[in-house]
Amino acid sequence: MPENDCLFCKIASGEIPSTQVFSNERIVAFKDIHPKAPTHLLVVPRKHIASLYDATEEDRDLLGEMLLVASQLAKESPNGENGGRFGFNCGPWGGQEVGHLHLHVMAGKKL
């Protein structure tokens, strides 16, 4: 999918509104529109990367930053101190619905 047609690129740029909970120059995090837990966030790089399978050595620091942001957001969520779930879906067999790398962050109940 070309970047200019990418839903998450448009959300990251502010072209499409979202309920953001975190934003910096490299990453944006927002609430999932179909939550599976009391806290269900998506941590998305502003750089268009189709999936985790498409990440390269050049993306190493970005991936690490995504994980650290995800952990902090989960810990700060209601009941987040009790634990959370973090996941990447890759490709159609992995359940990826949007062709832009994103990390699911779920917390707030026993999963």
C-alpha positions as CSV (number, residue, x, y, z in Angstrom):
1,M,0.0,0.0,0.0
2,P,1.4,3.4,-0.9
3,E,2.1,5.6,2.1
4,N,-0.3,8.3,0.9
5,D,-3.2,5.8,1.1
6,C,-2.1,4.4,4.5
7,L,-4.7,4.8,7.3
8,F,-2.0,4.9,10.1
9,C,0.2,7.3,8.2
10,K,-2.9,9.6,8.0
11,I,-3.6,9.2,11.7
12,A,0.1,9.8,12.6
13,S,0.1,13.0,10.5
14,G,-3.2,14.2,12.1
15,E,-5.0,14.0,8.8
16,I,-7.5,11.6,10.4
17,P,-8.5,12.2,14.0
18,S,-7.7,9.7,16.8
19,T,-7.7,9.6,20.5
20,Q,-3.9,10.1,21.0
21,V,-2.3,9.2,24.3
22,F,1.3,9.7,23.3
23,S,3.1,11.5,20.5
24,N,6.7,12.4,19.8
25,E,8.7,13.0,16.6
26,R,9.0,9.2,15.8
27,I,5.9,7.6,17.4
28,V,2.3,8.1,18.0
29,A,0.0,6.0,20.3
30,F,-3.8,6.1,20.2
31,K,-6.8,4.2,21.4
32,D,-7.9,1.2,19.3
33,I,-11.4,1.8,17.9
34,H,-12.3,-1.8,18.6
35,P,-10.8,-2.4,22.1
36,K,-10.3,-6.0,23.4
37,A,-9.4,-4.8,26.9
38,P,-10.1,-1.7,29.1
39,T,-6.8,-0.3,27.8
40,H,-6.2,-1.2,24.2
41,L,-3.7,1.1,22.4
42,L,-1.8,1.0,19.2
43,V,1.8,2.3,19.2
44,V,2.6,3.3,15.6
45,P,5.8,4.6,14.1
46,R,5.4,7.8,12.0
47,K,7.8,6.1,9.5
48,H,5.8,3.9,7.1
49,I,6.9,0.3,7.6
50,A,4.4,-2.3,6.3
51,S,4.9,-4.9,9.0
52,L,7.4,-6.2,11.5
53,Y,8.6,-8.4,8.6
54,D,9.6,-5.3,6.7
55,A,11.6,-3.7,9.5
56,T,15.4,-3.5,8.9
57,E,18.5,-3.0,10.9
58,E,18.0,0.7,10.3
59,D,14.7,0.4,12.4
60,R,16.3,-1.2,15.5
61,D,16.2,2.0,17.6
62,L,12.7,2.8,16.5
63,L,11.5,-0.7,17.4
64,G,13.1,-0.4,20.9
65,E,11.5,3.0,21.4
66,M,8.1,1.6,20.5
67,L,8.5,-1.2,23.1
68,L,9.6,1.2,25.8
69,V,6.7,3.6,25.1
70,A,4.2,0.7,25.0
71,S,5.5,-0.6,28.4
72,Q,5.2,2.9,30.0
73,L,1.7,3.4,28.7
74,A,0.6,0.0,29.9
75,K,2.0,0.6,33.4
76,E,0.3,4.0,33.6
77,S,-3.1,2.6,32.6
78,P,-5.7,1.7,35.2
79,N,-4.7,-1.6,36.8
80,G,-1.7,-1.6,34.4
81,E,0.7,-2.4,37.3
82,N,-0.9,-5.9,37.3
83,G,0.5,-6.7,33.8
84,G,-0.4,-6.4,30.1
85,R,-0.2,-7.9,26.7
86,F,1.9,-6.6,23.8
87,G,1.7,-7.9,20.2
88,F,2.5,-7.4,16.6
89,N,0.3,-9.0,14.0
90,C,2.2,-9.6,10.7
91,G,0.5,-10.2,7.4
92,P,-2.9,-11.7,6.7
93,W,-2.2,-15.0,8.4
94,G,-1.0,-13.1,11.5
95,G,-4.2,-11.1,11.6
96,Q,-2.7,-7.8,10.5
97,E,-5.6,-5.6,9.2
98,V,-3.7,-2.4,8.5
99,G,-0.6,-2.5,6.3
100,H,1.5,-0.3,8.7
101,L,3.5,-1.6,11.6
102,H,1.7,-1.3,14.9
103,L,2.1,-2.7,18.4
104,H,-1.0,-3.6,20.3
105,V,-0.9,-2.7,24.0
106,M,-3.6,-4.3,26.2
107,A,-4.0,-3.9,29.9
108,G,-6.6,-3.2,32.6
109,K,-7.9,-6.8,33.1
110,K,-6.6,-10.3,33.2
111,L,-6.2,-11.4,29.6
